[in-house]
Amino acid sequence: MEKSSRSQGSASSFEADSTDRHLESKMRTIRAIDSARVGTTTLALLMGLTVLAVSANTLRVYNETHVASDFLLPLWPDNFNVRPTVSLVVGSTIVLVSNIVALCFSQVGSLRARATAHTSITFLAPLLGLVGALIAVVFYYAANASDVADTFLSWTCRWRDVPMAQSPHWDTLCQQGHAGLYLAILLVPVEVVALGLGAAVVKVEGYTERYLGARKTPVIS
């Protein structure tokens, strides 16, 4: 009888330990995925900030150096298409704001404690970032479809070998234009990864919450 009691006690202890290990495994999974999500979000934030910086700088230089059409030697053509660069500014701004919000809800304790808001932002922020990246790329190429009007990229790269003692520096603007476009394209898969990681975090957290709820619910025999 004593041996039987010890056997039953050992089985119960093993079951409890197994349950604890399962829960700990899920918690480790959540932490690992969330760390990867935060890293990807930070990367997207830095990329979006770079796209915004180079695109906004190009527009600033254009506004400072653009002169009227009757000027003797205008630096920029009259029929000029600024929409591709504007689309990069708009799209990267959306990416920047969405990823800042995502990081705030991940790192600020008072915001992270709001379970419903945190879960929603974990999924919605990278989704909005993906939309911003797509806006930047799709609208860039859509606005760049004209074969008549020059864009910042076509105009500055055409004159990149011409030395400039003062602004605008064509070579620098050409390099910035390429960097902004390439980073905007790369933002799309980065935001897709962030969205996937966010969805994974929400899924595992939901399972863990249901699991904890099931453990607390008494079994009716």
N, C-alpha and C positions, 0 to 999 in steps of 0.2 A: 504493500500500500504506500509505504514511504517512497519506494522507488518510483512508483507510478506518479506520485505527487511531484517528485523532483523532475520527472520527464515532462509533465504538463507545464510546470513552471519554466523549464528551459525553453519549451516551444513558445510560450507566451513572450518570454524575453526576446527570443530570436525574431518573432513577428514584430515586436515594438522597435527593435533595432533596425530591422529591415525597412519598416515604415519611415523611421528617422533618416536612414541613408537615402531612401528614395526622395524624401523632401529636400534633404541637403543637396542631392544631385540636381534637382530642379532649380534650387536657388543658385547653385554654381552656374548652371546653364543660363539663367536670367542675367547674372552678373557678367558672364562672358559675352553674351550677345549685346547687352547694353553697353559694355565697354567698346565693343566694335562699332556699335551705332554712334556713340559719342565721338569716337575717332573719325568715322566717316563724315559725320555732321560738321566737325571742326574743319576737315579737309574741304568740304563743300563751301563752308563759310569763307575760308581763305581764298579759294578759287573765285567765288562770287565777288569778293572784295577786290581782287585783282582785276577782274573783268570790268567792274564798275570804275575803278581808278583809271585804267588806261583809256576806256571809252569816254569817260567824263573829261579827262585831260585833253583828248583829241577835240572834243566839242569846244572846250575852253580856248584852245589855241586857235581854232577856226574863228570863233567869235572875236578874238582879240586881233586877228590879222586879216580878217575879211574886210574888203573895202568896196565902195560903190563901183558899178560897172563902168562909169566914165573915168575912173582912175587910169593913169597912163600905163602902169604895169601891175595889173591885179595879180595877186598870188593864187587866187582861187577862181575857177570858172563861174560864169553866171548861172548856168544850168547845172546845179549841183545837188546830189541826192544824199541828204543827211539821215534818212530814215533807217538804213541798216545799223548805223552806230547808235541811234536813239533806241532801237529795239534792244541792243545789247545793254544799254543803260537801264531800261525798264525791266528787262528780264533778270539782270544781275541784282537789281534792287529787291525784287521779289525773293530771289534766292537768299540774299543777305538777311532780310528781315525774318523770313521763315526759319532759317537756321539759328539766328540769334534767339528767337523765341524757343526753339527746341532745346538749345543749350541751357537757357535759363530754367526751363522746367525740369531739366535733368540734373543741374548742379545746385540750384537754390533750394534749400531744404523746405522752406515754407510753401514753395510752389509744387515741389515734388510730392509733398504730403497730401495735396489735393488729388486723390486717386482718379476721380473721373476726368478731371481736366488733364492730368498727366497722361492718362491712357489715350485720350483724344489727340493731344498734341504729339505724342510719340508716333502716331500714324499720320495725322493730318499735315504736320510741318514738313516732312520729306515729300509728301504728295504735292504740297504747294510749291516746294522747292523744285520739284520735277517739272511742274507746270511753268515756273519761271524760266528754267533752263530751256524748255521747248519753245517758249515764246521768244527767247533771245535768238535761238538758232533758226527756227522756222520763219519768223518774221524777218530775220536778217537776209536769208536767201530769197524770200518772197519780195522784199523791198529792193534787193540787189539784182532783180531780174532784168531791169532796163539796160539795153545796150546803148542808149543815147546819153544818159546823164552819168557823169563820173560819180564815184563814191570816195570816201576817205581812203579806202584801201587802194583802189585803182589809181587815184590821183597822186597820192604820196609815194607809192611804190614806183610810179612812172618816173618821178623826179628824184628818186632816192640817191642817185649818184651826183646830183648837183649840190656842191657844198654851200651851206648857209651859215653866215656869221652870226645870225640872230634868228629868233623864231619867225616862221616855223622851220624846224629842222626835219626835212622830208624823210631822211633815213630813220630817225628815231620814231617818227609818227608811223612809218610803214611797219617797223618792227612791233610797235605797240598794237597796231591794227591786227597783225597776224596773231600776236599773243592773246589778245582779247577774244578773237574768233575761235582759236584752237581750244582755249580754256573753256569757252562757252560750250563747245561741242563735247569736251570731256566731262563737263558738268552733268550731262544727261545720264551716262552710265553710273556716275558717282551717286546721283540722287536716286537712281533705280536701286542701287545697293542699299542706300540709307532707308529707302521705303521698305525693301524686303526685310531688313534687320528690324525696323520698327514694327512691322507686321508680326515678325517672329517673337519679339518681346511681348507684344500684346497677347499673342496666342498662348505662350508659355505662362505668362502671369495669370491669364484667365483660367488655365488648367490648374495651376497651383492654388488659386483661390477656391475653385470648386473642390479640389482635393482636400484642402483644409476644412472646408465646410462639411464635407462628407465625414471627416474624422470626428468632428464635433457633434454630428447628428447621432443620437443613440439608435442602436439597431433594435428593432422590435421583432421579437421571435414569437 
